[in-house]
Amino acid sequence: MYRFVISTVFLLFGLNGLAQDLNYAKKTINTLTSKKYWGRGYTKNGMAKAADFIEKEFRKSGLSPINGSDFKQNFSFSVNTFPSKMEVKLDGKKLWTGRDFIVHQASKGAMLTDSLLKKDSLTYLGKSGTIVLTIQPKLTWSVSQQDAAYTVIEVDKNVITAAPKVIEVNIKNEFIPSFTAANVAAMVKGTANQDSVIVFTAHYDHLGGMGDRTYFPGANDNASGVAMLLDLAKYYAANPPKYSVIFIAFAAEEIGLLGSKYFTENPLFPLKNIRFLWNLDLLGNGDAGATVVNATIYPKEFALLNRINDKHKYLIKINPRGKAANSDHHFFTEKGVPAFFLYTQGGVSAYHDVDDIAKTLPLTAYENLFRLFVDFNIEVMK
């Protein structure tokens, strides 16, 4: 009777704890997608504010820096930004930033009125030779390390009801040749074999803002992964295993995996000590299962993952995918580190647009993914 009561209480407590984890995840995502962090990008100090938030959460959970006393690893790179003016009119009609149009990420600033000449059914050229208008089925943005000699305006196809004739543009760009960002890293030291390491990574940056009124929240990409990273950090800090667990929040993923590239070239600990690495990106859905990049590269570990999933029915299915340079696992894989990049499928389809917001993110598989990661680590480290 005593064992049953204790076990029942423990089970209920554990389930409540995981429910609280989901609440923590939601709170984290709401925070990181808020206006204060301005898309965690390159204007209004958004990325730096997000890095500070993550460091604060690591400290609050009781984690330690990996090397020395600093949680941050600074590095620099060039970036094209749009900090202020972002105004476009087409035949006298004002277009809304992010909804009706976006400016191509490598564009230079411009302030002019120009006549448009049709090149083809989807492209119009400004008579001045410095403006290009393209018609797009969906507006998705990115970040560039270059600034071009012209300005490209991408317009949603639903805005175009007739061939456009005149475009008015007032856009300011600022090219920053040496923008400083920081990876944020922390660890839970193992109780026995500290040199054997499990690593969790997630990029915290997103696209930032386009002008001074529009920003890209990046809920699924990748506030969801950061929420899981911080949640797992909190869990392992309270339940330290025999092996060490390291958590790295990368900057500058969206501009070309620059944060993880810098880390692998300047590691804070020996990469050979990594038994396995999980890259957490796009974890906000899950009703259609998940896909694992590098599954065909590490078939033994993928088979283990599926055995655990089949036993507990955590996910509807886990799809295998081969090697791909599509997130921060890539440069670790290139260094010979066994790694999976898992991303969820189904749910909302918002991606690199203004609709990737916290309130529509279902977090369908979040709690089960948490369990799957913990269970896998136990088995892979035996």
DOMIBA-155400 format. One line per 2 residues: number of its first residue (from 1); their letters; for each residue x, y, z of N, C-alpha, C, O. Coordinates in steps of 0.2 Angstrom, whole numbers. Each point is the difference from the previous one (the first is absolute). Layout:
# DOMIBA-155400
NUM = a = X/Y/Z/X/Y/Z/X/Y/Z/X/Y/Z; ...
This chain:
# DOMIBA-155400
1 = my = 4/-6/0/-4/6/0/4/6/0/-1/5/-4; 7/-5/8/4/6/0/3/2/-6/0/5/-3
3 = rf = 3/-11/-1/3/1/-6/-5/3/-5/2/4/-4; -8/-7/4/-5/2/-5/-2/7/1/0/4/-5
5 = vi = -1/-2/11/-1/7/2/5/5/-3/-1/5/-3; 7/-7/5/6/4/-2/1/1/-8/1/5/-2
7 = st = -2/-11/-1/0/0/-7/-5/4/-3/1/3/-5; -7/-4/7/-6/4/-2/1/8/0/-1/3/-4
9 = vf = 4/-1/10/1/7/2/5/2/-5/0/5/-3; 6/-9/2/5/2/-4/-2/1/-7/2/4/-4
11 = ll = -6/-9/2/-3/0/-7/-4/7/-1/1/3/-5; -5/-2/9/-4/6/0/4/6/0/-1/5/-4
13 = fg = 6/-5/8/4/6/1/4/1/-7/1/5/-2; 1/-11/-1/4/0/-6/-4/3/-5/2/4/-4
15 = ln = -8/-6/3/-5/2/-5/-1/8/1/0/3/-5; -1/-1/11/-1/7/1/6/4/-2/-1/5/-2
17 = gl = 7/-8/4/6/3/-2/1/2/-7/2/5/-2; -4/-11/-2/0/1/-7/-5/5/-3/1/4/-5
19 = aq = -7/-4/8/-5/5/-2/3/7/1/-1/5/-3; 4/-4/9/3/6/2/6/2/-6/1/6/-1
21 = dl = 2/-11/-1/5/1/-5/-3/3/-6/3/4/-4; -9/-7/2/-3/3/-6/-2/7/1/0/5/-4
23 = ny = -2/-3/10/-2/7/2/7/4/-1/0/6/-2; 5/-9/5/7/4/-1/1/1/-7/3/6/-2
25 = ak = -4/-11/-2/2/1/-7/-5/5/-4/3/4/-3; -9/-4/5/-4/5/-3/2/7/3/0/5/-4
27 = kt = 2/-4/10/2/6/2/6/3/-3/1/5/-2; 4/-10/1/6/2/-4/-1/2/-7/3/5/-2
29 = in = -7/-9/-1/-2/2/-7/-3/7/-1/1/4/-4; -6/-3/9/-3/7/0/5/5/1/-1/6/-3
31 = tl = 5/-7/8/6/5/1/4/1/-6/1/6/-2; 2/-11/-1/4/1/-5/-3/3/-7/4/3/-4
33 = ts = -10/-4/4/-4/2/-6/-3/7/1/-3/3/-5; 4/0/11/-3/6/1/4/6/-3/5/-1/-3
35 = kk = -8/7/3/2/6/-4/7/2/3/4/3/-3; -3/-4/10/6/2/3/6/-3/-4/5/3/0
37 = yw = -5/-9/-2/5/-4/-3/1/1/-8/4/-2/-3; -9/5/0/0/3/-6/2/-6/-5/5/2/-5
39 = gr = -7/-8/5/2/-5/-5/6/-3/2/3/-3/-5; 1/5/10/6/-3/2/5/1/-5/4/-5/-2
41 = gy = -4/11/-1/5/1/-6/4/6/1/3/1/5; -2/3/-10/6/4/-1/-2/8/1/5/4/-1
43 = tk = -11/-3/3/-2/7/1/-3/0/7/-3/-5/3; 3/11/0/-3/1/7/3/-4/5/-3/-2/5
45 = ng = 9/-1/-6/4/-4/5/-4/-6/1/1/-3/6; -5/0/-10/-4/-6/1/4/-6/2/-2/-4/4
47 = ma = 7/3/-8/4/-7/1/3/1/7/1/-5/3; 2/10/-2/4/1/7/-5/-1/6/2/-3/5
49 = ka = -8/6/-6/-5/-1/5/-1/-7/1/-1/-2/6; 0/-2/-11/-2/-7/0/6/-4/3/-1/-4/4
51 = ad = 7/6/-5/6/-3/3/0/1/7/1/-5/4; -3/11/-2/0/1/8/-5/-4/3/1/-2/6
53 = fi = -7/2/-9/-5/-4/3/2/-7/1/-2/-3/5; 5/0/-10/2/-7/0/5/-1/6/0/-5/3
55 = ek = 5/9/-3/5/0/5/-3/0/7/1/-4/5; -6/8/-4/-4/1/6/-3/-6/2/0/-2/6
57 = ef = -3/-2/-11/-4/-6/2/5/-5/1/-1/-4/5; 7/3/-8/5/-5/2/2/1/7/0/-4/4
59 = rk = 1/11/-2/3/1/7/-6/-2/5/1/-3/5; -7/5/-7/-6/-1/5/0/-8/1/-2/-2/5
61 = sg = 3/-2/-10/-1/-7/1/6/-3/3/0/-6/2; 6/10/-1/5/-3/4/6/-3/-5/4/-4/3
63 = ls = -4/6/-9/5/-3/-5/6/4/1/0/6/3; 6/-9/-5/6/3/0/3/2/-7/-2/-3/-5
65 = pi = 6/8/4/3/1/-6/5/-6/-2/2/-4/4; -1/3/-11/4/-6/-2/7/1/2/4/-4/2
67 = ng = -2/11/-4/7/1/1/1/7/3/-1/5/-3; 4/-5/9/1/6/3/-6/3/4/-4/-4/2
69 = sd = 3/10/-2/-6/3/3/-5/3/-5/-5/3/3; 6/-3/-9/-4/3/-5/-5/-5/-4/3/-5/-2
71 = fk = -9/7/2/-5/-5/-3/0/2/-8/-3/-4/-4; 6/10/2/-1/2/-7/7/-1/-3/5/1/2
73 = qn = -6/-3/-9/6/0/-4/-2/5/-6/-4/-2/-4; 8/7/4/-1/6/-5/3/-2/-7/6/-3/0
75 = fs = -9/5/-5/3/0/-7/-3/6/-4/-5/2/2; 8/-1/-8/-3/6/-4/0/-3/-7/3/-4/-2
77 = fs = -7/8/-2/-2/-1/-7/-3/6/-3/-3/4/4; 2/-4/-10/-3/5/-4/-8/-1/-1/-2/-6/0
79 = vn = -2/11/0/-7/-1/-1/-3/6/-3/2/6/2; -7/-7/-6/-4/6/-3/-6/0/4/-4/-4/1
81 = tf = 2/10/2/-6/1/4/-4/6/-2/2/4/-5; -8/-4/7/-5/5/-1/-3/3/6/-6/-2/2
83 = ps = 9/7/1/-2/2/7/-6/5/0/-2/1/5; 1/3/-10/-5/5/0/-5/0/-5/-5/-3/0
85 = km = 6/8/-5/-5/1/-5/-1/-6/-5/4/-4/-2; -11/2/1/-2/-5/-4/-7/1/-2/-5/-2/2
87 = ev = 5/6/-8/-6/3/-3/0/-2/-7/4/2/-4; -10/-5/2/-1/-1/-7/-7/1/-2/-4/-2/3
89 = kl = 3/6/-9/-6/1/-3/0/-3/-7/5/1/-4; -10/-4/2/-1/-3/-7/-6/4/-3/-6/-2/2
91 = dg = 7/6/-7/-5/3/-4/-4/4/5/-6/1/0; 9/2/5/-3/4/5/-3/-3/6/-2/3/5
93 = kk = 2/-10/-5/-2/-4/6/5/-2/4/5/-3/-2; -6/5/9/5/-2/5/0/-8/1/-5/-3/1
95 = lw = 11/0/-1/1/-7/1/2/-1/8/4/4/2; -6/-9/1/2/-2/7/6/-4/0/0/-6/-3
97 = tg = 4/8/7/7/-4/0/-2/-7/3/-3/-1/6; 6/-4/-9/-1/-7/3/-6/-3/-3/0/-7/0
99 = rd = -5/10/-1/-7/-2/-3/0/1/-7/-1/-5/-4; 2/11/2/-1/1/-8/7/0/-3/0/-2/-6
101 = fi = 5/3/9/7/0/-3/5/-1/5/-1/1/6; 7/-4/-8/6/0/3/5/3/-4/0/0/-6
103 = vh = 6/2/9/5/3/-4/6/-6/0/1/-3/5; 1/1/-11/5/-5/0/6/2/5/2/5/1
105 = qa = 1/-10/3/4/1/5/7/3/-2/3/3/5; -1/-4/-11/6/3/-2/-1/7/-3/5/3/-3
107 = sk = -11/0/3/-1/6/-3/3/6/3/2/0/6; 0/5/-10/2/6/2/-6/5/2/-5/-2/-3
109 = ga = 6/7/6/-5/5/2/-2/4/-7/4/1/-4; -10/2/4/-2/4/-6/-5/5/3/-4/-2/4
111 = ml = 4/8/-7/-6/5/1/-1/3/-7/3/5/-2; -8/-8/-2/-2/3/-6/-7/-2/-3/-2/-5/3
113 = td = 0/8/-8/-6/-2/-4/2/-2/-6/4/3/-4; -6/-9/1/3/-3/-6/-6/-3/-4/-5/-3/3
115 = sl = 6/3/-9/-5/-3/-5/3/-7/-1/6/-2/0; -11/-3/-1/1/-7/0/-1/-2/-7/-5/1/-4
117 = lk = 10/-5/1/0/-3/-6/-1/-8/1/4/-3/3; -8/0/-7/-1/-7/1/5/-4/-3/2/1/-6
119 = kd = 1/-6/9/5/-4/-2/-3/-7/-2/1/-2/-6; -5/-1/10/-3/-6/-1/-7/1/5/-1/5/3
121 = sl = -2/-11/-3/-7/0/4/1/1/7/-4/2/4; 10/-3/-1/2/1/7/5/5/2/1/1/6
123 = ty = 2/2/-11/5/5/1/-1/7/-3/-1/0/-6; 2/5/10/0/7/-3/6/3/2/3/0/5
125 = lg = 0/4/-10/6/4/1/-1/7/0/-4/3/-4; 7/1/9/-1/7/0/4/3/-5/5/-2/-2
127 = ks = -8/8/-1/3/3/-5/7/3/2/5/1/-5; -4/0/11/7/3/3/5/-5/-1/6/1/0
129 = gt = -8/-8/0/5/-5/0/2/-2/7/5/-4/1; -8/6/4/2/-1/7/-5/-4/4/1/-2/6
131 = iv = -7/1/-9/-6/-3/4/-2/-6/-4/-1/0/-7; 0/-5/10/-3/-6/-3/-6/-2/4/0/0/7
133 = lt = -6/-2/-10/-6/-2/4/-1/-7/-3/-1/-1/-6; 0/-4/11/-2/-7/-2/-6/-2/4/-1/3/5
135 = iq = -3/-7/-9/-7/-2/3/1/-7/3/3/-4/-4; -5/3/10/2/-6/4/-7/-3/2/-4/3/2
137 = pk = 4/-10/-2/-6/-4/3/0/0/7/-6/0/3; 12/1/0/0/0/8/6/5/2/5/-1/-3
139 = lt = -6/5/8/6/4/2/4/-3/6/-3/-1/5; 9/-1/-7/4/-3/5/7/3/0/3/2/-5
141 = ws = -1/0/11/6/5/0/6/-4/3/-1/-6/2; 7/9/-3/6/-3/3/5/6/2/-2/5/0
143 = vs = 8/-7/1/5/5/2/6/-1/-5/2/-5/-2; 1/11/1/6/0/-5/6/3/3/0/5/4
145 = qq = 6/-8/-6/6/3/2/3/5/-5/5/3/0; -9/-2/-6/2/4/-5/-5/6/-1/-6/0/2
147 = da = 8/6/-5/-5/5/-2/2/1/-8/5/1/-2; -11/-2/-1/1/1/-8/0/7/-2/-1/5/4
149 = ay = 1/-4/-10/0/7/-3/-7/2/-3/0/5/-3; -5/-9/5/-7/2/-2/-4/-2/6/2/-3/5
151 = tv = -9/4/-6/-5/-1/5/-5/-5/-4/-3/2/-5; 1/-7/9/-5/-5/-3/-6/0/5/1/-1/6
153 = ie = -6/2/-9/-7/0/4/-4/-6/-2/-1/-1/-6; 0/-3/11/-4/-6/-1/-7/1/2/-1/1/6
155 = vd = -4/-2/-11/-7/2/2/-4/-6/0/1/-5/-5; -6/4/9/-4/-6/0/-5/1/-6/-2/5/-2
157 = kn = 1/-11/-1/-4/0/-6/-7/2/1/-3/3/-5; 0/-3/11/-7/2/1/0/7/0/-6/3/-1
159 = vi = 11/1/2/0/7/-1/-1/3/-7/-2/5/-1; 5/-9/-4/0/2/-7/-7/-2/-3/-1/-5/-1
161 = ta = -2/11/-1/-7/-1/-4/1/2/-7/-4/-2/-4; 9/6/3/2/2/-7/7/1/-1/4/1/5
163 = ap = -2/0/-11/8/1/-1/2/6/4/-3/6/-2; 7/-6/7/3/6/3/4/5/-4/3/-3/-5
165 = kv = -4/9/6/3/5/-4/5/4/3/5/2/-2; -7/0/9/4/5/3/2/-3/7/-5/-2/4
167 = ie = 11/3/-2/1/-2/7/4/5/4/4/4/-3; -6/-3/9/3/5/4/3/-3/6/-3/-4/4
169 = vn = 10/5/-3/4/-4/5/3/5/5/3/5/-3; -3/-6/9/4/3/5/2/-5/5/-3/-1/5
171 = ik = 9/-2/-6/3/-5/4/7/2/2/4/2/-4; -2/-4/10/6/2/3/4/-7/2/-3/-4/4
173 = ne = 8/3/-7/4/-6/2/6/2/4/3/6/-1; 0/-10/5/7/1/3/4/-6/0/-2/-5/3
175 = fi = 7/5/-7/5/-5/0/5/0/6/3/5/0; -3/-10/4/5/-1/5/5/-4/-1/-1/-7/0
177 = ps = 7/9/-1/6/-5/-2/2/-4/5/3/-5/-1; -4/7/8/2/-4/5/-5/0/6/1/4/5
179 = ft = -6/-8/-6/-5/-1/5/2/-5/5/2/-6/-2; -3/7/8/2/-4/6/-6/-4/3/-5/3/2
181 = aa = 6/-10/-2/-5/-4/3/3/-5/4/6/0/1; -10/-4/3/3/-4/5/-4/-7/0/-6/0/0
183 = nv = 10/-5/0/-3/-7/2/0/0/7/4/3/4; -9/-6/-1/-1/-1/7/0/-7/2/-4/-4/-2
185 = aa = 9/2/6/1/-7/2/0/-1/7/3/4/4; -5/-10/-1/0/-1/7/0/-8/0/-1/-4/-4
187 = mv = 3/2/10/0/-8/1/-2/-2/7/0/4/5; -2/-10/-5/-1/-4/7/5/-5/0/0/-5/-4
189 = kg = 4/5/9/6/-4/0/-3/-7/3/-4/-1/4; 7/-4/-7/-2/-7/1/3/-2/7/5/3/3
191 = ta = -9/-7/0/2/-3/7/5/-5/1/3/-1/5; -1/-2/-11/5/-5/0/5/1/-6/6/2/1
193 = nq = -9/-2/-7/4/0/-6/-1/7/-4/-4/0/-5; 8/5/8/-1/7/-3/2/1/-7/-2/4/-3
195 = ds = 7/-8/1/2/1/-7/-4/-4/-5/2/1/-6; -7/-4/7/-5/-3/-4/-6/5/-1/-3/1/5
197 = vi = 1/1/-11/-4/6/0/-6/-1/-5/1/-3/-6; -7/5/8/-6/0/-4/0/8/-1/0/4/4
199 = vf = -2/-2/-10/-1/7/-2/-7/1/-3/-2/-3/-4; -1/9/6/-6/2/-3/2/7/-2/3/4/3
201 = ta = -5/-3/-10/1/7/-3/-7/3/-2/-4/-4/-2; 4/10/1/-6/3/-3/2/7/-2/3/4/4
203 = hy = -5/-1/-10/2/7/-1/-6/4/2/-6/-1/0; 8/7/3/-5/4/3/-1/6/-4/-5/4/1
205 = dh = 9/-2/-6/-1/5/-5/-6/-1/-4/-1/-6/-2; -2/11/-1/-4/0/-5/1/5/-5/6/2/-1
207 = lg = -11/1/-3/2/4/-5/0/8/2/2/4/-4; -5/-3/10/0/7/2/-5/4/-3/-6/-2/-1
209 = gm = 7/8/0/-5/5/-2/1/3/-7/6/0/-3; -11/2/-1/0/3/-6/-3/7/1/-6/0/0
211 = gd = 10/5/0/-2/6/2/-1/1/8/2/-4/4; -5/9/-2/-1/2/7/-7/-2/2/-2/1/6
213 = rt = -2/-4/-10/-7/-2/2/-2/-8/0/-5/-2/2; 9/-1/-6/-1/-7/-1/6/-5/2/5/2/-2
215 = yf = -7/-7/5/5/-5/2/-2/-7/-1/-7/-1/0; 11/-4/0/-2/-7/-2/1/-4/7/6/-1/2
217 = pg = -11/-1/1/0/-3/7/4/-6/0/4/-1/5; -5/-4/-10/4/-6/1/-2/-4/5/5/-2/4
219 = an = -11/0/-3/-2/-4/5/2/-8/-1/4/-2/5; -6/0/-10/3/-7/-2/7/0/-1/4/-5/2
221 = dn = -2/10/-6/7/0/-2/4/6/3/-1/6/-3; 4/-6/9/0/-6/4/0/1/7/3/-3/4
223 = as = -8/7/-2/-2/1/7/-2/-7/3/1/-1/6; -4/-3/-10/-2/-7/2/6/-4/2/0/-4/5
225 = gv = 5/4/-9/6/-4/2/4/3/6/2/-4/4; -2/10/-3/3/3/5/-4/-1/7/3/-2/5
227 = am = -9/2/-6/-5/-2/6/2/-8/2/1/-1/6; 0/-3/-11/2/-7/2/7/0/3/1/-4/5
229 = ll = 3/8/-8/7/0/3/0/2/7/4/-3/4; -7/8/-2/0/3/6/-4/-5/5/2/0/6
231 = dl = -7/-3/-8/-4/-4/4/4/-7/2/0/-2/5; 4/0/-10/4/-6/1/6/2/4/2/-4/5
233 = ak = 1/10/-5/5/3/4/-2/0/7/3/-2/5; -10/4/-4/-3/0/7/0/-7/3/1/-1/6
235 = yy = -3/-3/-10/-1/-7/2/6/-3/2/1/-3/5; 4/3/-9/7/-3/1/3/3/6/4/-3/3
237 = aa = -5/10/-2/3/3/5/-2/-3/7/3/0/5; -10/-2/-5/-3/-2/6/1/-8/1/0/-3/5
239 = np = 2/0/-11/1/-7/0/6/-2/-4/0/-3/-5; 6/5/8/7/-1/-4/1/-7/-1/0/-4/5
241 = pk = 1/2/-11/2/-7/-2/8/-2/2/3/5/2; -1/-11/-4/7/-1/1/4/3/-5/6/2/1
243 = ys = -9/-1/-7/4/4/-5/-2/7/0/-5/2/3; 9/2/-6/-1/7/-1/-5/2/-5/0/-4/-5
245 = vi = -4/9/6/-4/3/-5/1/7/-2/0/4/5; 1/-3/-11/2/7/-2/-6/3/-4/-3/-3/-5
247 = fi = 2/9/6/-6/4/-4/3/6/-3/4/4/3; -5/-4/-10/3/6/-4/-6/3/-4/-3/-3/-4
249 = af = 2/10/5/-4/4/-3/4/4/-5/3/4/1; -4/-6/-8/4/4/-5/-4/6/-3/-6/0/-1
251 = aa = 11/5/0/-2/6/-4/1/-2/-7/4/-4/-2; -7/9/-2/2/0/-8/-1/-6/-4/3/-1/-4
253 = ee = -8/-3/6/-2/-6/-4/-3/2/-6/1/-3/-6; -6/8/6/-3/2/-6/4/3/-5/-3/1/-6
255 = ig = 9/1/7/4/4/-5/5/-5/-2/4/2/-4; -4/-8/5/4/-5/-3/4/-5/5/5/-2/-1
257 = ll = -9/1/7/3/-5/5/7/3/3/4/-4/2; -4/10/-2/7/3/2/2/-1/8/6/-1/1
259 = gs = -11/1/3/1/-1/7/3/-7/1/5/-1/4; -8/-4/-7/2/-7/1/7/-1/-3/4/-4/2
261 = ky = -3/7/-8/6/-1/-4/6/3/5/5/-3/0; -6/9/3/5/3/4/1/-4/6/6/-1/2
263 = ft = -11/-2/1/1/-4/6/4/-7/-2/5/-1/4; -6/-2/-10/4/-6/-1/7/2/-2/4/-5/0
265 = en = -3/11/-2/7/2/-2/3/2/6/7/1/0; -10/1/5/2/3/7/-3/-3/6/-3/3/4
267 = pl = 3/-10/-4/-4/-4/5/2/2/7/6/1/2; -11/-1/3/2/2/7/1/-7/4/2/1/6
269 = fp = -2/-6/-9/1/-7/2/2/-4/-5/-2/1/-6; 6/-7/7/1/-4/-6/-6/-4/-3/-4/-3/3
271 = lk = 4/4/-9/-6/-2/-4/0/-8/0/-5/-3/-1; 11/0/2/0/-7/0/-3/-3/6/-2/-6/0
273 = ni = 0/10/5/-3/-2/6/-7/-1/-1/-4/-3/5; 1/5/-10/-7/0/-1/-3/-7/-2/2/-3/-6
275 = rf = -6/0/10/-2/-7/-2/-6/1/-5/-1/-4/-5; -3/9/6/-6/2/-4/-2/7/0/0/3/6
277 = lw = -2/0/-11/-3/7/0/-7/0/-3/-1/-3/-6; -3/6/9/-7/2/-2/0/7/-2/1/4/4
279 = nl = -3/-3/-11/-2/7/-2/-7/1/0/-4/-3/-3; 1/8/7/-7/1/1/-2/6/-4/2/6/1
281 = dl = -6/-7/-6/-2/6/-5/-7/-2/-2/-1/-6/-2; -4/11/2/-6/-2/-3/-4/-5/4/-2/-5/-3
283 = lg = 1/6/9/-3/-5/5/-7/2/2/-3/-3/5; 0/7/-9/-7/3/3/-6/-4/-2/-5/1/2
285 = ng = 6/-6/-7/-6/-4/-3/1/-7/3/2/-1/5; -4/-4/-10/1/-7/2/-6/-4/-1/1/-6/1
287 = da = -6/8/-3/-6/-4/-1/1/-5/-6/-3/-5/-1; 8/7/-3/2/-5/-6/6/-3/1/3/-3/-5
289 = ga = 0/3/11/6/-3/2/6/4/-1/-1/7/1; 7/-9/-2/6/3/0/5/-3/-6/-1/-6/-2
291 = tv = 6/10/0/5/-3/-4/7/1/3/1/5/4; 3/-9/-5/7/0/3/5/0/-6/0/-5/-4
293 = vn = 3/11/4/6/0/-5/6/-3/3/1/0/6; 3/-4/-10/5/-4/2/-2/-7/2/4/-4/2
295 = at = -10/2/-3/-3/-6/2/4/-6/-4/2/-5/3; -1/6/-9/4/-5/-5/7/0/2/4/-4/-2
297 = iy = -1/10/5/7/0/1/1/-4/7/6/-3/1; -10/3/3/0/-4/7/-5/-4/1/-5/1/4
299 = pk = 4/-7/-8/-5/-4/0/-1/-4/7/-6/-1/2; 11/0/1/0/-4/7/-4/5/5/-5/-2/3
301 = ef = 7/8/-3/-4/5/5/-7/1/-3/-4/1/5; 3/-1/-11/-7/1/-3/-4/-6/2/-6/1/2
303 = al = 8/-7/-2/-3/-6/2/-2/1/7/-6/-2/2; 11/4/2/-1/1/7/-6/5/2/-5/-2/4
305 = ln = 5/7/-8/-5/5/1/-7/-3/-2/-5/2/4; 5/-5/-9/-7/-3/-2/-2/-6/5/-6/0/1
307 = ri = 11/-4/2/-2/-5/5/-4/4/6/-5/-2/2; 8/7/0/-2/4/6/-7/3/-2/-5/-1/4
309 = nd = 4/4/-10/-6/3/-2/-5/-6/-1/-6/2/2; 7/-7/-5/-5/-6/-1/-2/-2/7/-6/-2/0
311 = kh = 10/2/5/-2/-3/6/-5/5/4/-4/-2/3; 6/8/-4/-4/5/4/-5/4/-4/-4/4/3
313 = ky = 4/-4/-10/-4/3/-4/0/8/1/-5/3/0; 11/-1/0/1/7/1/-2/4/-6/-4/5/1
315 = li = 6/-7/-7/-2/4/-6/-4/-5/-5/1/-6/1; -5/8/-5/-3/-4/-5/5/-3/-4/-1/-6/-2
317 = ki = 6/9/0/5/-3/-4/6/4/0/0/6/1; 6/-9/-3/6/4/0/3/-2/-7/2/-6/-1
319 = np = -2/11/-3/3/-1/-7/7/1/-1/3/4/3; 1/-9/-6/7/1/-1/2/5/-6/-4/0/-5
321 = rg = 9/3/6/3/5/-5/7/-1/0/3/-1/5; 0/2/-11/8/0/0/3/6/2/-3/4/4
323 = ka = 9/-3/-5/4/5/1/-2/7/-3/-2/0/-6; 1/5/10/-2/7/-3/3/5/4/0/0/6
325 = an = 2/5/-10/3/6/4/-5/6/1/1/5/-2; -6/-7/5/-6/4/1/-1/3/7/-5/3/2
327 = sd = 9/-5/3/0/3/7/7/-1/3/5/-2/-3; -5/4/10/6/0/3/4/-6/2/5/0/2
329 = hh = -8/-6/-4/3/-6/1/6/-1/-5/4/-4/1; -5/7/-7/4/-1/-6/7/0/1/4/-5/-1
331 = ff = -1/10/4/7/1/1/3/-5/5/6/-2/0; -10/0/5/2/-5/4/0/-7/-3/5/-4/1
333 = te = -10/3/-6/1/-7/-4/6/0/-4/3/-5/-1; -1/11/-2/6/1/-4/6/-2/4/5/-2/-3
335 = kg = -5/3/10/5/-1/4/0/-7/3/4/-2/4; -8/-2/-6/-1/-7/2/-4/-1/6/0/-6/3
337 = vp = -4/11/-1/-4/-1/6/-6/-3/-1/-4/2/-5; 2/-8/8/-7/-3/-1/-5/5/2/-1/2/6
339 = af = -4/0/-11/-5/5/2/-6/-2/-4/0/-2/-6; -6/4/9/-6/0/-3/-3/7/0/1/4/5
341 = fl = -4/-2/-11/-5/6/0/-7/-2/0/-2/-3/-6; -2/3/11/-7/-2/0/-4/7/-1/1/4/4
343 = yt = -6/-5/-9/-5/6/0/-7/-3/-1/0/-6/-3; -5/9/6/-7/-3/0/-3/2/-7/2/5/-3
345 = qg = -8/-8/2/-3/1/-6/-8/0/1/-2/-2/6; -1/5/-10/-8/1/1/-1/7/3/5/5/0
347 = gv = -11/-4/2/-1/7/3/0/6/-4/-2/-1/-6; 4/6/8/0/6/-3/6/0/-6/5/-3/2
349 = sa = -6/7/-7/4/0/-6/5/6/0/4/1/-4; -5/4/9/3/6/0/8/-1/0/2/-4/4
351 = yh = 2/7/-8/7/-1/0/3/6/-3/-1/2/-6; 6/1/9/3/6/-2/-5/6/-2/2/3/-5
353 = dv = -7/-3/8/-5/6/-1/-3/3/6/2/-3/6; -6/8/-7/-2/3/6/-6/-4/4/-2/2/5
355 = dd = 0/-8/-8/-5/-4/3/3/-5/5/-4/-4/3; 10/3/-2/3/-5/4/0/3/7/5/2/3
357 = ia = -11/-2/0/-2/3/7/-1/-5/5/-2/-6/-1; 3/8/7/-1/-5/6/-7/-2/1/-1/-6/1
359 = kt = -4/10/-2/-7/-2/2/-3/-6/-5/-5/-3/2; 8/2/-8/-2/-5/-4/4/-6/0/-1/-5/-4
361 = lp = 6/5/8/5/-6/0/-3/-5/4/-1/1/7; -1/-7/-9/-4/-5/4/5/-4/5/-3/-2/5
363 = lt = 9/2/-6/4/-4/5/-2/-7/1/0/-3/5; -3/0/-11/-3/-7/1/4/-5/3/-3/-4/4
365 = ay = 9/3/-6/4/-5/2/5/2/6/5/-4/1; -5/10/1/5/3/5/2/-5/6/6/-2/1
367 = en = -11/0/2/1/-4/6/3/-7/-1/4/-2/3; -7/-1/-9/3/-6/-2/7/0/-3/4/-4/1
369 = lf = -3/10/-4/7/0/-2/5/1/5/5/-3/0; -7/7/5/4/0/6/2/-7/3/6/-1/2
371 = rl = -11/-3/-1/1/-7/3/4/-4/-5/5/-3/2; -6/4/-9/4/-4/-5/7/2/1/5/-4/0
373 = fv = -3/10/0/7/3/1/3/-3/6/6/-3/0; -9/3/6/3/-2/6/1/-8/0/5/-2/2
375 = df = -10/-2/-5/0/-7/0/6/-2/-5/4/-5/2; -4/8/-7/6/-1/-5/7/1/3/4/-5/-1
377 = ni = -4/10/5/7/2/3/2/-6/5/6/-2/0; -11/0/4/1/-5/4/3/-7/-3/5/-3/2
379 = ev = -8/2/-8/1/-7/-3/7/1/-4/4/-4/0; -3/10/-3/6/0/-4/6/1/4/6/-1/-3
381 = mk = -7/3/9/6/1/5/2/-6/4/4/0/4; -8/-6/-5/1/-6/4/7/-3/-3/2/-5/3
